[in-house]
Amino acid sequence: MNNPDRIIRMKTVLARTGLSRSTLYRKIAEGTFPKQIPISVHGAGWHESAVNRWIANPATYREEGCTSG
């Protein structure tokens, strides 16, 4: 049976990546970290698989479709 992609929240992302909150948001704006996905009116999270891809190779990660740089 396939394991569905989990949604992880900010606290977990910060713990796994070692990034600060401000650095995380800067990287999202630059397109060098996965974007959040809305999960409720006031909540958001990340696909665990996207965060894992970033952790595997943070130096070369680029959000698909990002043209900033």
The first five atom37 places (N, CA, C, CB, O) and aatype in JSON, in Angstrom:
{
  "aatype": [12, 2, 2, 14, 3, 1, 9, 9, 1, 12, 11, 16, 19, 10, 0, 1, 16, 7, 10, 15, 1, 15, 16, 10, 18, 1, 11, 9, 0, 6, 7, 16, 13, 14, 11, 5, 9, 14, 9, 15, 19, 8, 7, 0, 7, 17, 8, 6, 15, 0, 19, 2, 1, 17, 9, 0, 2, 14, 0, 16, 18, 1, 6, 6, 7, 4, 16, 15, 7],
  "atom_mask": [
    [1, 1, 1, 1, 1],
    [1, 1, 1, 1, 1],
    [1, 1, 1, 1, 1],
    [1, 1, 1, 1, 1],
    [1, 1, 1, 1, 1],
    [1, 1, 1, 1, 1],
    [1, 1, 1, 1, 1],
    [1, 1, 1, 1, 1],
    [1, 1, 1, 1, 1],
    [1, 1, 1, 1, 1],
    [1, 1, 1, 1, 1],
    [1, 1, 1, 1, 1],
    [1, 1, 1, 1, 1],
    [1, 1, 1, 1, 1],
    [1, 1, 1, 1, 1],
    [1, 1, 1, 1, 1],
    [1, 1, 1, 1, 1],
    [1, 1, 1, 0, 1],
    [1, 1, 1, 1, 1],
    [1, 1, 1, 1, 1],
    [1, 1, 1, 1, 1],
    [1, 1, 1, 1, 1],
    [1, 1, 1, 1, 1],
    [1, 1, 1, 1, 1],
    [1, 1, 1, 1, 1],
    [1, 1, 1, 1, 1],
    [1, 1, 1, 1, 1],
    [1, 1, 1, 1, 1],
    [1, 1, 1, 1, 1],
    [1, 1, 1, 1, 1],
    [1, 1, 1, 0, 1],
    [1, 1, 1, 1, 1],
    [1, 1, 1, 1, 1],
    [1, 1, 1, 1, 1],
    [1, 1, 1, 1, 1],
    [1, 1, 1, 1, 1],
    [1, 1, 1, 1, 1],
    [1, 1, 1, 1, 1],
    [1, 1, 1, 1, 1],
    [1, 1, 1, 1, 1],
    [1, 1, 1, 1, 1],
    [1, 1, 1, 1, 1],
    [1, 1, 1, 0, 1],
    [1, 1, 1, 1, 1],
    [1, 1, 1, 0, 1],
    [1, 1, 1, 1, 1],
    [1, 1, 1, 1, 1],
    [1, 1, 1, 1, 1],
    [1, 1, 1, 1, 1],
    [1, 1, 1, 1, 1],
    [1, 1, 1, 1, 1],
    [1, 1, 1, 1, 1],
    [1, 1, 1, 1, 1],
    [1, 1, 1, 1, 1],
    [1, 1, 1, 1, 1],
    [1, 1, 1, 1, 1],
    [1, 1, 1, 1, 1],
    [1, 1, 1, 1, 1],
    [1, 1, 1, 1, 1],
    [1, 1, 1, 1, 1],
    [1, 1, 1, 1, 1],
    [1, 1, 1, 1, 1],
    [1, 1, 1, 1, 1],
    [1, 1, 1, 1, 1],
    [1, 1, 1, 0, 1],
    [1, 1, 1, 1, 1],
    [1, 1, 1, 1, 1],
    [1, 1, 1, 1, 1],
    [1, 1, 1, 0, 1]
  ],
  "atom_positions": [
    [[0.84, -1.19, 0.0], [0.0, 0.0, 0.0], [0.88, 1.24, 0.0], [-0.95, 0.0, 1.21], [1.84, 1.31, 0.76]],
    [[0.56, 2.22, -0.84], [1.34, 3.44, -0.92], [1.13, 4.3, 0.32], [0.97, 4.23, -2.18], [0.02, 4.4, 0.84]],
    [[2.22, 4.91, 0.78], [2.15, 5.79, 1.93], [1.87, 7.2, 1.44], [3.47, 5.74, 2.75], [2.68, 7.75, 0.7]],
    [[0.74, 7.81, 1.82], [0.42, 9.15, 1.33], [1.44, 10.17, 1.86], [-1.01, 9.55, 1.75], [2.0, 9.99, 2.95]],
    [[1.66, 11.21, 1.09], [2.59, 12.27, 1.49], [2.01, 13.02, 2.68], [2.87, 13.23, 0.31], [0.91, 13.56, 2.61]],
    [[2.76, 13.05, 3.77], [2.3, 13.74, 4.97], [2.48, 15.25, 4.82], [3.05, 13.23, 6.22], [3.33, 15.71, 4.06]],
    [[1.68, 16.0, 5.56], [1.83, 17.44, 5.66], [2.5, 17.71, 7.01], [0.44, 18.19, 5.53], [2.03, 17.26, 8.05]],
    [[3.61, 18.45, 6.97], [4.3, 18.78, 8.21], [4.22, 20.27, 8.45], [5.77, 18.31, 8.18], [4.15, 21.07, 7.51]],
    [[4.22, 20.65, 9.73], [4.04, 22.05, 10.11], [5.36, 22.74, 10.38], [3.16, 22.14, 11.34], [6.42, 22.1, 10.36]],
    [[5.3, 24.03, 10.62], [6.48, 24.89, 10.78], [7.47, 24.35, 11.8], [6.06, 26.27, 11.18], [8.67, 24.28, 11.52]],
    [[7.01, 23.97, 12.97], [7.91, 23.51, 14.03], [8.75, 22.32, 13.56], [7.11, 23.13, 15.27], [9.95, 22.25, 13.84]],
    [[8.12, 21.4, 12.87], [8.82, 20.22, 12.35], [9.81, 20.6, 11.26], [7.82, 19.19, 11.82], [10.93, 20.1, 11.23]],
    [[9.4, 21.49, 10.36], [10.28, 21.93, 9.27], [11.52, 22.62, 9.84], [9.53, 22.89, 8.31], [12.63, 22.33, 9.4]],
    [[11.34, 23.51, 10.8], [12.47, 24.21, 11.4], [13.42, 23.23, 12.1], [11.98, 25.27, 12.39], [14.63, 23.37, 12.0]],
    [[12.86, 22.25, 12.79], [13.69, 21.26, 13.49], [14.48, 20.4, 12.5], [12.82, 20.37, 14.38], [15.65, 20.11, 12.73]],
    [[13.84, 20.0, 11.42], [14.52, 19.14, 10.44], [15.57, 19.87, 9.62], [13.5, 18.54, 9.5], [16.6, 19.28, 9.29]],
    [[15.33, 21.14, 9.31], [16.24, 21.86, 8.42], [17.32, 22.63, 9.17], [15.45, 22.8, 7.56], [18.39, 22.87, 8.62]],
    [[17.06, 23.0, 10.4], [18.0, 23.82, 11.16], [17.95, 25.29, 10.77], [0.0, 0.0, 0.0], [18.8, 26.07, 11.2]],
    [[16.98, 25.66, 9.96], [16.83, 27.05, 9.53], [16.05, 27.85, 10.57], [16.13, 27.13, 8.15], [15.28, 27.29, 11.34]],
    [[16.27, 29.17, 10.58], [15.42, 30.04, 11.4], [14.16, 30.33, 10.61], [16.17, 31.36, 11.79], [14.1, 30.1, 9.4]],
    [[13.16, 30.84, 11.29], [11.89, 31.17, 10.63], [12.1, 32.23, 9.54], [10.85, 31.68, 11.66], [11.56, 32.1, 8.44]],
    [[12.89, 33.26, 9.84], [13.1, 34.32, 8.85], [13.89, 33.82, 7.64], [13.83, 35.51, 9.49], [13.6, 34.21, 6.51]],
    [[14.86, 32.95, 7.86], [15.62, 32.39, 6.75], [14.72, 31.5, 5.9], [16.83, 31.59, 7.26], [14.82, 31.5, 4.67]],
    [[13.86, 30.74, 6.54], [12.93, 29.88, 5.82], [12.04, 30.7, 4.89], [12.06, 29.07, 6.81], [11.89, 30.37, 3.71]],
    [[11.45, 31.78, 5.4], [10.58, 32.61, 4.57], [11.36, 33.31, 3.46], [9.86, 33.66, 5.44], [10.83, 33.49, 2.36]],
    [[12.61, 33.71, 3.71], [13.43, 34.32, 2.67], [13.7, 33.31, 1.57], [14.75, 34.84, 3.26], [13.62, 33.66, 0.39]],
    [[14.01, 32.08, 1.92], [14.28, 31.04, 0.93], [13.02, 30.72, 0.12], [14.81, 29.77, 1.62], [13.11, 30.47, -1.08]],
    [[11.86, 30.73, 0.75], [10.61, 30.51, 0.02], [10.43, 31.63, -1.02], [9.39, 30.47, 1.0], [10.09, 31.36, -2.17]],
    [[10.67, 32.87, -0.61], [10.53, 34.01, -1.53], [11.51, 33.93, -2.69], [10.73, 35.33, -0.77], [11.2, 34.34, -3.81]],
    [[12.71, 33.41, -2.42], [13.73, 33.26, -3.47], [13.47, 32.07, -4.37], [15.11, 33.12, -2.84], [14.05, 31.97, -5.45]],
    [[12.6, 31.16, -3.94], [12.33, 29.95, -4.71], [13.33, 28.84, -4.41], [0.0, 0.0, 0.0], [13.42, 27.87, -5.17]],
    [[14.08, 28.97, -3.31], [15.07, 27.96, -2.96], [14.62, 27.07, -1.81], [16.38, 28.63, -2.6], [15.43, 26.37, -1.21]],
    [[13.33, 27.1, -1.5], [12.73, 26.2, -0.51], [11.29, 25.97, -0.95], [12.8, 26.8, 0.96], [10.66, 26.87, -1.51]],
    [[10.75, 24.78, -0.7], [9.36, 24.5, -1.11], [8.37, 25.49, -0.5], [8.97, 23.07, -0.71], [8.52, 25.92, 0.64]],
    [[7.35, 25.83, -1.29], [6.31, 26.73, -0.82], [5.36, 25.99, 0.12], [5.53, 27.32, -2.0], [5.2, 24.77, 0.05]],
    [[4.74, 26.77, 1.0], [3.72, 26.22, 1.9], [2.47, 25.91, 1.1], [3.41, 27.2, 3.05], [2.22, 26.48, 0.03]],
    [[1.69, 24.99, 1.65], [0.37, 24.71, 1.07], [-0.67, 24.98, 2.15], [0.28, 23.23, 0.54], [-0.48, 24.61, 3.31]],
    [[-1.78, 25.6, 1.78], [-2.81, 25.88, 2.78], [-3.5, 24.6, 3.22], [-3.85, 26.87, 2.21], [-3.83, 23.74, 2.4]],
    [[-3.71, 24.48, 4.53], [-4.4, 23.29, 5.05], [-5.66, 23.68, 5.83], [-3.46, 22.48, 5.95], [-6.48, 22.82, 6.16]],
    [[-5.81, 24.97, 6.11], [-7.03, 25.48, 6.74], [-7.05, 26.99, 6.51], [-7.09, 25.13, 8.27], [-6.18, 27.53, 5.83]],
    [[-8.03, 27.66, 7.08], [-8.15, 29.1, 6.89], [-6.91, 29.83, 7.41], [-9.4, 29.62, 7.59], [-6.41, 30.75, 6.77]],
    [[-6.41, 29.41, 8.57], [-5.27, 30.1, 9.18], [-4.04, 29.2, 9.32], [-5.66, 30.63, 10.53], [-3.12, 29.53, 10.06]],
    [[-4.03, 28.07, 8.64], [-2.92, 27.15, 8.79], [-2.32, 26.74, 7.46], [0.0, 0.0, 0.0], [-3.0, 26.7, 6.44]],
    [[-1.03, 26.45, 7.49], [-0.33, 25.99, 6.3], [0.73, 24.99, 6.71], [0.29, 27.18, 5.52], [1.13, 24.92, 7.88]],
    [[1.18, 24.23, 5.75], [2.22, 23.25, 6.01], [2.98, 22.95, 4.74], [0.0, 0.0, 0.0], [2.79, 23.62, 3.72]],
    [[3.82, 21.96, 4.8], [4.64, 21.55, 3.66], [4.45, 20.07, 3.41], [6.12, 21.88, 3.9], [4.23, 19.3, 4.34]],
    [[4.54, 19.67, 2.14], [4.59, 18.26, 1.83], [5.93, 17.74, 2.36], [4.43, 17.99, 0.28], [6.98, 18.31, 2.07]],
    [[5.87, 16.67, 3.12], [7.09, 16.1, 3.7], [8.09, 15.71, 2.62], [6.75, 14.89, 4.57], [9.3, 15.88, 2.8]],
    [[7.61, 15.19, 1.51], [8.5, 14.77, 0.43], [9.27, 15.97, -0.16], [7.71, 14.07, -0.68], [10.43, 15.83, -0.52]],
    [[8.62, 17.14, -0.27], [9.3, 18.32, -0.79], [10.4, 18.79, 0.16], [8.29, 19.46, -1.02], [11.48, 19.16, -0.28]],
    [[10.12, 18.76, 1.45], [11.13, 19.14, 2.44], [12.28, 18.14, 2.41], [10.5, 19.21, 3.86], [13.44, 18.54, 2.52]],
    [[11.97, 16.86, 2.27], [13.01, 15.84, 2.19], [13.91, 16.04, 0.97], [12.39, 14.45, 2.16], [15.11, 15.82, 1.05]],
    [[13.32, 16.45, -0.17], [14.12, 16.74, -1.36], [15.06, 17.92, -1.1], [13.21, 17.05, -2.58], [16.22, 17.91, -1.54]],
    [[14.58, 18.94, -0.4], [15.42, 20.07, -0.06], [16.56, 19.63, 0.86], [14.59, 21.2, 0.6], [17.71, 20.01, 0.66]],
    [[16.24, 18.84, 1.87], [17.25, 18.37, 2.82], [18.33, 17.56, 2.09], [16.6, 17.52, 3.93], [19.51, 17.65, 2.43]],
    [[17.93, 16.76, 1.11], [18.88, 15.93, 0.37], [19.88, 16.76, -0.43], [18.13, 14.99, -0.57], [21.03, 16.34, -0.6]],
    [[19.47, 17.94, -0.91], [20.38, 18.76, -1.71], [19.96, 20.23, -1.64], [20.39, 18.27, -3.18], [19.43, 20.77, -2.61]],
    [[20.2, 20.9, -0.5], [19.73, 22.28, -0.35], [20.44, 23.28, -1.25], [19.89, 22.71, 1.08], [19.85, 24.31, -1.6]],
    [[21.67, 23.01, -1.63], [22.43, 23.98, -2.43], [21.89, 24.14, -3.84], [23.87, 23.56, -2.5], [22.02, 25.21, -4.43]],
    [[21.28, 23.11, -4.38], [20.8, 23.19, -5.76], [19.29, 23.14, -5.89], [21.4, 22.07, -6.56], [18.77, 23.11, -7.0]],
    [[18.56, 23.14, -4.75], [17.1, 23.07, -4.83], [16.54, 24.34, -5.47], [16.48, 22.87, -3.42], [16.95, 25.45, -5.13]],
    [[15.62, 24.17, -6.38], [14.88, 25.28, -6.99], [13.42, 24.88, -7.09], [15.47, 25.66, -8.39], [13.1, 23.79, -7.55]],
    [[12.54, 25.78, -6.67], [11.11, 25.56, -6.81], [10.79, 25.53, -8.29], [10.28, 26.65, -6.07], [11.26, 26.4, -9.03]],
    [[10.01, 24.56, -8.75], [9.66, 24.46, -10.17], [8.93, 25.72, -10.61], [8.8, 23.2, -10.44], [8.02, 26.2, -9.93]],
    [[9.34, 26.24, -11.77], [8.7, 27.42, -12.31], [9.23, 28.73, -11.77], [0.0, 0.0, 0.0], [8.75, 29.79, -12.15]],
    [[10.23, 28.66, -10.89], [10.79, 29.89, -10.31], [11.76, 30.52, -11.29], [11.49, 29.59, -8.96], [12.62, 29.83, -11.85]],
    [[11.63, 31.82, -11.51], [12.52, 32.51, -12.44], [13.38, 33.55, -11.72], [11.71, 33.18, -13.54], [14.13, 34.27, -12.38]],
    [[13.28, 33.64, -10.38], [14.1, 34.62, -9.67], [15.54, 34.15, -9.61], [13.55, 34.88, -8.24], [15.82, 32.96, -9.77]],
    [[16.45, 35.07, -9.38], [17.82, 34.62, -9.26], [18.71, 35.68, -9.52], [0.0, 0.0, 0.0], [19.93, 35.49, -9.46]]
  ]
}
